[in-house]
Amino acid sequence: MAKKDFPGIHFYDQDFVDVYDQTWAWIEEYWQSGTPSNGLQQKFLNHPDSETIDQLESTLATFFLVYSNRIYPCIPQLDSFYGKQEANGAIRWKYRVDDGTPVLTDENPEGVGLPLFAWAELNLFHKIGNKKRIKEIMPVLQNYFSWLEATFKADNDLYKVPLAATGMINSPRKDGVYHMDFNMAMAVNAWYMSELGDILNDREISFHYKRQYFSLKTKINQLMWNEQDGFYYDLNEKEEQVRVKHIGGFWSFLAMLPNDAKAEKLLEHLKNPDTFGTPNPFPSLAANEPDFDETGNGWRGSVFPYLTFIVIKGLEKYGFYDLARESSIRHFYYLLDTLHPEGKRGSVWEAYRPTKEGPAVWHDHPEFPRQQFLPWIGLSTITLMIENIIGLAVSLPRKTVDWIVPTLEVMGIDNLSLKRNLITILSSKSNRGWEIRLESEKLYYFTIDIIGDKKKTLPIPSGKCSMLIDKL
């Protein structure tokens, strides 16, 4: 098998494959270097026009860089921020690239961002398998969590942050004080901190953050859930619901907050074209809200690939694999429409329109959306492509590869690195029926899960082998 190359994907629509391959080529041009004056890591991914590094962009970029077969480093995306941690545990949402100073503004005086480091670290652990790193960075994450608690946690156990901390800076959330997406992200943070504690076999860490998680989960479900509307809402200063439906409500899936009954109600909104089930899923504001804008207008209707990614990863948590895959494919076609407009050479964008083809707009902000904004685009063209459209889930520590597919199609992956083990998994139809061909250098465990049909786990030996689906 080929060495030192990116994983290759196989899919019945060659345009999907071409954009996936093109993304790896684009990424090569997006690297910046740390300097003695900025104190950042030696090499990190950033948009060429950006004067700052952004915590959310850098953290989420690790979710696709980790598939580069170690050609592109993903750990520096996080270490640049860990290296900037202050004595009180603070890590700010943005730092200037020229001198490394934190960006503090009137809209966000503490420079707080969505806390997703623990989730990113757990994902890296499953793709890279480095337990030693978890032990090394755990004190950083603990101190960061303590700073968030000490600075933003209110007496009601919810977190009070400015709107800018959610990243959705012009979202029409008037009077919102306790923003549900930030509080749900804190629940995500607490849950994965507990998971990291489990990896270290540290019961004290695991129990401490699990208790934080369940406390926050209870508060969010008590105060932010509206049974009549089947949706979560932000709260104002008086803890009254601000009944504006925005995409922040679906962070609840990623945080595993709703029970089955609540999850079904939320799911209906994702399918409903009058709210979030628009042709290009999922808009940042519900389509039936008064401030919804079909052109996007920032976070008043635009479809942002990173928010679509968050929703789809949440759908996985509840086993809604069909909708996750269908939405990924629909979203992908809108990326293709701007990349190949009527046969011409086009581009991909930071944000898209929800009901029509083309990039979103933001009135009075001509710089929006940014062209070829790979920190978001890579989540769609690489991560969703591998994990949801093809359907692969990899865990190096467990030595497992799960393939979850609604229906068998001609597709698969080759040259995917499991540390020092390259694997290939391809499905095709022969005169003997559907066949999966596998190639590996070392033993691993492969689970094929054809939704609604059959599920089987098999040890895959080194070398080449194949299996007939009908014989499983």
Helices and strands as residue ranges (DSSP letters): E 8-10, H 14-27, E 31-32, E 44-45, E 52-54, H 55-65, H 76-82, E 94-96, H 117-128, H 131-152, G 163-166, H 180-199, H 203-223, E 225-226, E 231-232, E 234-235, E 241-242, G 247-250, H 251-254, H 260-271, H 305-317, H 321-339, G 341-343, H 374-378, I 379-390, E 392-395, E 400-405, E 411-418, E 421-430, E 433-440, E 444-450, E 454-460, E 463-468, G 469-471
